[in-house]
C-alpha cells in the first residue's frame, strides 16, 4: 500500500486525485493565525517595541509570567529574547506563550 502525504501549506496540485475545484462565490477557508504567528507579525511590524508581558504555559519549573523588552528574535529556536527589568536576558519560546500584552514604554 502506498501512502502519499501532501503539505497543506502548499498550493493544491491540480493533477492530484485529491485536488478539489474552487467553488465560485464561496469565501476561501483558512485556519486562523496562531498566537505565535500573531506575535511574529506584531514584532516585525514594530508593535512590540515597548515593554511586553508574556504568560507562558511552559513546564518543568520555568517562569510562567515574564515582562521585558524584546531584544531580538532567535529565528532558529523560534524564541524571543527579552531584556528584563533587571537587565537580565530571558528566553521566551513562542510555542509556550499563552497570552501577551504591552505594558508601558521604557524610557
Beta strands, then each sheet from edge to edge (+ up, - down):
strand 1: 52-56
strand 2: 65-74
strand 3: 79-84
strand 4: 89-93
strand 5: 97-102
sheet 1: 4+ 3- 2+ 1- 5+
end
